[in-house]
């Protein structure tokens, strides 16, 4: 019983061993012998149960640590790279994943096993301690003096699944459960990159990579009970024939840059003077600037005017906005600056009571610079002209309105004018996107806010029926908030043969 308890304790910190090919015998004429046994607890590799009783190269226990055979099949399942030669010995590198684009013919396979022998529990098998050099992820290992060394069994190299080797150096996720046993997971190939739109029953993903020519989208049933299906763009547009899959974002306002003029120190939109002075350098000389303007019509003679000012030559920092944006409410012959809205609106949503929502989203998986120099904002313009920036109301760094990225939805608001949005924070570390996770709210045109859900990671998406899904591109997981259900797919289920 004590032996079993020791095993369980070690399994919690033990990890997988990678296999490549049959290695030659150790350099010594008589390598040191050790004794190992076959573990009796269940083991899964990327969801596939390991049958050690019938495998020519079963998992082993040595010093109460799980050892993994470095056969070709095992290495392929974990995507480890294994190199061997007589002079340099054994080299093991962590998994690589395909970054994106077309990878025609690329497939992922679950663990393949050669089950043609009969092994036994509760007996000791003879293994050996080789003396060849061992290198893990470019770090040399003193195998002779290592507490948990590489061993050989049936002329195959076996790798110790200690936490240090497997998790820290080879990026393997290890989990132990008293009933389910030992779960070994390699980094998964991201496939479910971005939800583009939905129809009545399905979500349509733009994938990280395309493995079959012509099949450029993945259809996922909203029940999450079915395996995703690869479809062509023509098949995806069957229920949504008007969808334009050539652009991700919908067009915003109308370009009216030609209507912006300067006269002396002032800037005009047509004949309307704007509360916007021409830029000057420290010596008081006017700068050579470019004005870009967008018009969002609200009614007869009324609209929103966004004016972005930038220099003709840009050499900006990744943390600095390359333009300065101002927003004006134009009504008749007057233009009132709407204080606090500092980005170019992505869109305007009219409400039944005459108010309108103004939003500027950022793509959480788009250009990394957006997370530093863009202002993801939401604002409300009331019929009487009162203006409110919702970010200030909630002290929220960034706000994205949900449903605006759904190509199949023209009006993301509800019948009463209320909308749903996510609030999240900037990441202070350069080189990273916004902080993972956030909070999802609804807000009505009286600015009454209700918290719907907090989430730790992932990207929210709202379908045509106002149902919210949170998807995690890095591990192919989707959660339906309405159904309170989460589904994970192994990468080989999505890009298998």
N, C-alpha and C positions, 0 to 999 in steps of 0.2 A: 504493500500500500504506500509506504514512504517513497519507494522508487517511482510510483505513478505520480505522486504529488510533486516530486522533484522535476519530473518531465514537464508537467503542466506549467510549473514556474518558469522553467527554461523556455518553453514554447512561447510564452508571452513576450520574450525578448529574442526569440530565435527567428531566423529568416531563411530564405530560400537559397538553394544552390543552383548554379547554372551549369548547363552541360553543353559541350560543343561536340567533341569527337573523341574517339578512342585515343588515349594518350599512351605513349610508350612506357615501359617500366621505368622506375626511378633509376637515377644514375648509379646508385650503389648496387653492387651485385646481390646483396641480401638486404632489401629494405625492411625496416622495422615493421613488425606485424602489430595490429590492434584489433579489437573485437567490437563489432557493431551489431545492431539488431534492427528489425523492421518495426516501425511505430504502429501501434494498434489503434490510435485515434484517427478520425477522418481527416483527410487533407484535400483541399481543393486548390487548383491552379486556375485563376481567371474563370471561376465558376465550374470547372470540370473536375469531378472526383478522380483522385489518383488511386489506381488499383495496384498497390504495391505487392499484393499476394501473387499476382500473375504477371508481373513485369520482370523482364530480364534485368532491368536496372531500377530496382525499387528505391523509394526513399529509405534512408537509414537514420538511426539514432546512434550518435557517438558522444560520450560525455554529456548525455541528456540534451544534446543539441540536434535539431533536425538537419540532415545533410541531403543535398539535392544533386542528382546526377547531371553532369554536363554533356548530355547527349544532344544530337542535332534537334530532335523534337522538343526537348525541354528548353533549349536555348531559343528556338523559334517562338515558343509559346510566351516566353518572357521578353522577347525581343532583345536579349543580351547579345553582345558581340564578343566572341571568344576567339582568341588567337593562340596558336601553339607552334613552337619549333624547338629543336633540341638545344639550341644555344641560349635563347631568351626565356624558355619555359612557357608558363601559362600567363595570358593576359585576358582580363575580363573587363568589359566596358558596359555602362548602363544603356538602357534602351533609347533609341531615337524614334521620333515620329515624323511622318510626312507633314510638311508645313502647309501645303495647300496647292490649289490649282488642279491641273489634270494629272492623274496618276493612273493612266489606263493600264488595266491588267493587274493592278496591285490588289492583293487580297490579304486578309488576316484570317488565320486558322486557329481554332481552339487547340488545346493540347492533344497531340496524337500519341497513342501508347501502343507498344508492341507487347501484347499479352499472350505469350506462348510458353510460359514456364509456370511452375508451382513453387512458391516460397512458403515459409512457415513463420508464425509468430513464436515468441518465447524461446528462440534458439539464437546462439551467437554465430555471426558470420565473420569470416576472416577478411580484413581489409589491410591496407598498407599505408605507411607514411612516406611519400616520395620526397626527394631532396631537390627537385628542380625549382628554379625561381618562380615566384608568383607575384603578379602585379594586378591590383584592382583599381580601376579608374585612375590609372597613371600613378598609383601609390604602391611602392614596393612593400611586400609582406615577407617578414622573416618566418617562412613556413616551418622551419625546423624547430624554432623556439616559440612558435605561436601557440597560445592556449587551445585554440580550436583551429587546427591546421586543415589545409586541403588534404584529402585522402584519396586513395584509389580502391575501386572494387570492381572485380570482373573486367579489369583493364580499362575502366572508365574513371575519369576524374570526378570526385565528389566535392561539393562546395558547402561550407558551413553557413547556415542561415542565422547567423548572429545578428543582432540589431545593428551593430556597427557596420558589418559587411553588407548585409542585404538592404537595410533601410537607409542608412546614412550615406553609403557609398554607391549603391546600385538602384536607389529610388524605388524599392519594392515596399508595398504596403502590406503589413502583416497584422492579422487579427486573430484572436483566440476566443472561442466560445465553448463553454463547458459541454454543450450539447452538439453543436455543429462542428467543433474541432478547429483545425488550423486552416485559415483562409489566406491564400497568397495571391496578391494582385500586382501586376506590372502596370506601369503607366499606360493609359489607354489612348489610342489614336483618336483625337477629336474629330467628330464627323458632323454633329448637329450644330452648325455654326450660328445660324441666324434664322428666325421665323420671319418670312416675308409677308404672308397673308394667310387667310383661312377661308374655308367654305363651310357649308352646314355641318359637316361631320369631321373635317380634317384640318390639320395645320400643315403648312408647306414650308419646309426648311431649305434655305440655301446652304449647301454642305461645305465643309472645309476643303474637301477634295472630291473630284469626280473620277470614278474608276472605270466607267463604261461610257463610251462616246454617245452623246445625245441625251443621256439620262442625267439631267443636271439638277433635279430637285428630289427631296425626300418627303413623301407624304406620310404623316403620322396621324392616326385616328385619335380624336380627342378623348376617347375612352381610355387611352393608353393601354388597352388590352391586346392590341394587335402589333405584330412586327412592322416597323416602317417599310415602305415600299418605294423603290426608285421609279420616278416618272419623268417623262419628257415635258418640256414647257408647253407643248400643244395639249398634252393630257391634263396638265395642271390648270390650263385655261378653259377647260370644258365648262365648268360652272362659273368661271370668272373671265369671260371673253374680252372684257374691256381692260384687263390688267396689263400694264406696261412693265415688263420685266427687265427693261433695259436700264432703268434708273431706280435707285433705292428710295431716295427722298422725292416727295411730290413737289412740284413747283410752288414757290411761295407767292410773293406779290408780283406786280408789274414793274419792269425796269423803267424808271423815269429819270435816269441820271442826266439825260440831255436837258431836263428842265431846271437843273440846279445851276445858278449863275452867281458870280461875285461882282459886287460893285463897291469899290473902295475896301473898307474893312468888314463889309457885311455880306451875308450869304442869303440868296433868295431862291424860293421855289416858285417858278413862274413869276408873278408879281407880288408874291407874299414874302415879307421879310421874316427870316427865321432867327430865333434866339441862338445864333451860332456865329461866332466871330471867325474870320479867316485866320488860320494858324500863322504865327510869327515866330521867328527865331529869337534868341536872347538879345540881339541887337535891334529888334523891332522891325526887321525886314520880313515881308510876307514869304512864307514857305511855298514851294512848288508842290501842291497837293492834288489828290484825285478824289472826287466825290462820286460815290455810288449810292443811288437812291432807289428805294422800293416803295410802291404805292399799294395800299390795301383798302379797297373801296368799302365803305360802310353804308352808304346811301347817296342820295342826290346831293352833290356838292360837299360830301363829308367823307373823310377817310383817315387812314394812318399813313404817315410818311416817315420812313426810316432812312436816315442819312449817315453813311459811313465815310469817314475821312481817313485817308492814308497817304503816305509819301509815295512818290513815284518809284523810289529805290528802297526796297525793303531789306533790312539786315537785322531782323529782330531776334531776340532770344526766344527759346522754346517756352519760357515762362511769361512772355510779354505779348499782349494782344497786338496783332499787326494793323489794327484799325481802331478808330474811336467811333462808336455808334451813338446816335441820338434819335429819339423817337418823338414825333410831333402828332398832335391831334388837329387835323385841318378841318375847319368848318366855315364855309363861306370864304371870306377873305382874311381869316385869322388862322394862325398856327400856334398852338399852345404846346410847349415842351412838356412831355410826360417824364417827370423826374424819377430817376432810379432804374429805368429800363436801359441797360447798357449794351445790348447785343442786337443783332439784326433779327427781327421776328422770323420764325419759320412758318408761322401761320396765324390766322385769326379765326376764332370760332364764335359765330353769332348766337345769342340766346333769345328765347321768346320774349323776355321782358325788355329787350332793347339794349341790354348790356352785351359786352363781348369779352371773350378771353383772348389774351395775347400771349403767345408762348415762343420760346426759343430753346429747343431741345439740343442735347449733344448726343452723339452716338457713343455709347459706352464701350464699343469695340471698334470704333473708327480710328481716325488720326489721333495718336496719343497726345499731340499738342492741344487738341480741343479741350482736354481735361485741365489745361493750365491757363489758356488765354480766352476761353469761351465762358459766357455766363449763361448757364442753363436756367432760364427764368420763366415764371408764370405771373401774369398780371391780369387785373380786371378793370375794365373801363365801364363805368356806370352810365346810364342814359343822360344824366345831368352833367357828365364830364368828370366826376370824381374818379381818381385813379389810385389803384392799390397794387403794390408789388407783393405777391403772396410769399415770396422768399423771406421778405422782411417780417411778415406776420408770423411765420413759423421759425424764424432764425435758421433757415435752411440754406446750405451752400448752393446746392444744385437741385433743380426740379425738372423732370421730364413728364410731359403729358402722355398718358398711355392711350393707345389706339391711333395715334398720329403716324406711327410707323407701319401700320397695317394697310397694305395696298388695296385691300378689299373694302375699306371703311372710308367713306367720304365725310361723315360727321361723327366724331368720337364722343360727343356729348350725349346726355340723356334727353328725354323729351322736355324735362323741366329746366334744362340748361346746365345741370351739374356735370362735373367731369371727374375723372380719376387720374391721379398722378403719383409718381414716385419721387421721394426726396432722398438724396444721398450726399455724401461728402467727398471733397477733393482728397486725393492722396498726397501727403506732403513729400513723398519720396519721388525724386525725379526718375523717370524710367518706368513708372507704373501708371496704370489707369486709375480711375476713381476708386475710392475705397470699396471693397466688396460689401454687398448688402445694402440695406436701406429700409424705408418704410413706405407703405402704400396708403394713400388717403383718397377720400372723396371730398369734394367741396361744392357747395351750391352758390348761386349768384348773390346770396346775402353773406357770403364768406364764412358760412358755418362749415367747420372741418370735422371729419370723422376718420379716425384711424382704422383701417381695415386689417392690415397685416404688416408685421415686421419680418424681414428675411435676412439671412446671414450672407448669402452669396447668390449669384445667378442674375439673370436679366428678365424683368417682367414683360409680358406681352398680353394685350387685351384683344379678345376676338370680337366678332361682330355682335355677339350677344352679351357683351360686357363681362364675360368670364375671363379670369386672369390665370395665365400660366407663367411659371417661372422656370426658365431653362438654363442649364449649366453647360455651356459649350465645351469646357475642358474635360468633362467626364460623361457626356452624352446622357444627361439626366433631365427629366421634365417633371414638374410638379403642377397638378391642377388644384388651385386653391378652392374652387367651388366643390370639387369632388373629394378634397382632402386626400389626394392620392399622388404618390410619387413612383415614377418608373425609370429604371436604369437599364440601358442596353450595353452589352459588351461590344467592343469595336468589331469583333469578328461576326457579330450578328448583323451589323450594318454594312460591312464591306467584305463579307465572306464570299466563298465561291458561288 
